[in-house]
Amino acid sequence: MEVIPIEIEIIGLVAASLTTVSFVPQVYKIWKTKSAESISLAMFLMFFVGVLLWLVYGIFIKSVSMTIANTITASLAMVIIYYKIKLKD
């Protein structure tokens, strides 16, 4: 399998950083307000499974950016799912 050139990985890392960090304000808001009422559990469960599949794909193609980003994104999505279930809004 071909190794991804560093320039392409850098683009992937920047994109991954932006899309992954975009979840932080939502996690913070849920944690601060102790409410996940406006969050769709079904959507986040489907999203979480999709992220896990992207993570597996990233591992298979040896993409550092995909692996790191999807590991962090899956963790943030799990926090949102946890609070959605725990707070039972």
Backbone hydrogen bonds, N-H to C=O, Kabsch-Sander energy under -0.5 kcal/mol:
donor,donor_aa,acceptor,acceptor_aa,energy
8,I,5,P,-0.6
9,E,5,P,-2.1
10,I,6,I,-2.3
11,I,7,E,-1.6
12,G,8,I,-2.3
13,L,9,E,-2.8
14,V,10,I,-2.4
15,A,11,I,-2.6
16,A,12,G,-2.9
17,S,13,L,-2.4
18,L,14,V,-2.3
19,T,15,A,-2.5
20,T,16,A,-2.4
21,V,17,S,-2.7
22,S,18,L,-1.2
23,F,20,T,-1.7
24,V,21,V,-1.4
27,V,23,F,-2.3
28,Y,24,V,-2.8
29,K,25,P,-2.5
30,I,26,Q,-2.4
31,W,27,V,-2.5
32,K,28,Y,-3.1
33,T,29,K,-2.8
34,K,30,I,-1.6
35,S,30,I,-0.7
39,I,36,A,-1.7
41,L,39,I,-0.7
44,F,40,S,-2.2
45,L,41,L,-2.5
46,M,42,A,-2.3
47,F,43,M,-2.7
48,F,44,F,-2.6
49,V,45,L,-2.2
50,G,46,M,-2.4
51,V,47,F,-2.7
52,L,48,F,-2.4
53,L,49,V,-2.2
54,W,50,G,-2.3
55,L,51,V,-2.4
56,V,52,L,-2.4
57,Y,53,L,-2.6
58,G,54,W,-2.9
59,I,55,L,-2.2
60,F,56,V,-2.5
61,I,57,Y,-2.4
62,K,59,I,-0.9
63,S,58,G,-2.8
64,V,62,K,-0.8
67,T,63,S,-2.3
68,I,64,V,-2.8
69,A,65,S,-2.3
70,N,66,M,-2.2
71,T,67,T,-1.6
72,I,68,I,-2.3
73,T,69,A,-3.0
74,A,70,N,-2.1
75,S,71,T,-1.7
76,L,72,I,-2.4
77,A,73,T,-2.7
78,M,74,A,-2.3
79,V,75,S,-1.8
80,I,76,L,-2.0
81,I,77,A,-2.7
82,Y,78,M,-2.9
83,Y,79,V,-2.6
84,K,80,I,-2.4
85,I,81,I,-2.4
86,K,82,Y,-3.2
87,L,83,Y,-2.9
88,K,84,K,-0.9
89,D,84,K,-0.5
